[in-house]
């Protein structure tokens, strides 16, 4: 199945500055960035993976996969998924496409802290995200970070 990048970007813009009431707001529990990115991906694919412990799904705040709202868990799920749902790979930033994800490491400690959703490539790379400040179409080159990694969504199983 093909990943509908245009649908993902439309969803990202629709909810960048607000919260979809169908999903819990995780701002008070470590941040809402990866929950928001997962929502964008789901809008494009419509397939969740209900595998216990290693899947990617959301039913409620208390019934969700760690990968739905956790930065490192989402990376692990997308880059290792062989079952239902989206899958991808870590690539250099130069391979970015709209609908892909960038994750940031702020401290240089190897732990990635934040997930961003790519909505535009030209004339410059623009992202949307949720955090204490929400952004719709912020220029990626305005972020300060130690490391960044791209997760390219390759398709949907």
Residue pairs with C-beta under 8 A, 6 or more apart in sequence:
1 45
1 47
1 155
1 156
1 157
2 155
2 156
3 44
3 45
3 86
3 99
3 153
3 154
3 155
3 156
4 44
4 45
5 44
5 97
5 98
5 99
5 153
6 98
7 43
7 44
8 40
8 41
8 43
8 44
8 98
8 99
8 117
9 40
9 98
9 99
9 119
10 43
11 39
11 40
11 43
11 44
12 40
12 117
12 119
12 128
12 136
13 119
13 128
13 136
13 137
15 36
15 39
15 40
16 128
16 129
16 130
16 134
16 135
16 136
16 137
17 134
17 136
18 134
19 25
19 32
19 130
20 39
23 35
23 39
23 58
24 35
24 60
24 61
25 32
25 35
26 32
26 35
26 61
26 69
27 130
27 131
27 132
30 69
31 114
31 130
31 131
31 132
32 69
32 130
32 131
33 71
33 114
33 115
33 116
33 129
33 130
33 131
34 68
34 69
34 70
34 71
34 73
34 74
34 115
35 58
35 68
35 69
35 130
36 115
36 117
36 128
36 129
36 130
37 74
37 101
37 115
37 116
37 117
37 129
38 56
38 58
38 67
38 68
38 69
38 74
40 99
40 117
40 128
41 86
41 99
41 101
41 153
42 48
42 58
44 86
44 99
44 153
45 85
45 86
45 156
47 84
47 85
47 86
47 156
47 157
48 55
48 56
48 57
48 58
48 84
48 85
49 55
49 56
49 57
49 65
49 77
49 81
49 83
49 84
49 85
50 57
50 84
51 65
51 83
51 84
53 65
53 66
54 65
54 67
54 76
54 77
54 80
55 65
55 67
55 77
55 83
55 85
56 65
56 67
56 68
56 74
56 77
56 78
56 81
56 85
56 86
57 64
57 65
57 68
58 64
58 65
58 68
58 69
65 73
65 77
66 73
67 73
67 74
67 76
67 77
67 78
68 74
71 103
71 112
71 113
71 114
71 115
72 111
72 112
74 101
74 103
74 115
74 151
75 90
75 103
75 112
75 149
75 151
77 85
78 86
78 87
78 88
78 101
78 151
78 153
79 87
79 88
79 89
79 90
79 151
81 87
81 157
82 157
83 157
84 157
85 156
85 157
86 153
86 155
86 156
86 157
87 153
87 154
87 155
87 156
87 157
88 100
88 151
88 152
88 153
88 154
89 151
89 152
89 154
90 149
90 150
90 151
90 152
91 150
91 152
92 150
93 102
93 125
93 148
93 150
95 150
95 152
96 102
96 118
96 121
96 125
96 150
96 152
97 118
97 121
97 152
98 118
98 119
98 120
98 121
99 117
99 118
99 153
100 118
100 150
100 151
100 152
100 153
101 115
101 116
101 117
101 118
101 150
101 151
101 153
102 115
102 116
102 118
102 127
102 140
102 148
102 149
102 150
102 151
103 112
103 114
103 115
103 116
103 148
103 149
103 151
104 112
104 113
104 114
104 116
104 143
104 145
104 147
104 148
105 111
105 112
105 113
105 145
105 146
105 147
105 148
105 149
106 113
106 114
106 144
106 145
106 146
107 113
107 146
108 146
108 147
109 146
112 147
112 149
114 129
114 131
115 129
116 127
116 128
116 129
116 140
116 143
117 127
117 128
117 129
118 125
118 126
118 127
118 140
119 126
119 127
119 128
119 137
120 126
120 137
124 139
124 140
124 141
125 139
125 140
125 141
126 137
126 138
126 139
126 140
127 135
127 137
127 138
127 140
128 135
128 136
128 137
128 138
129 135
129 138
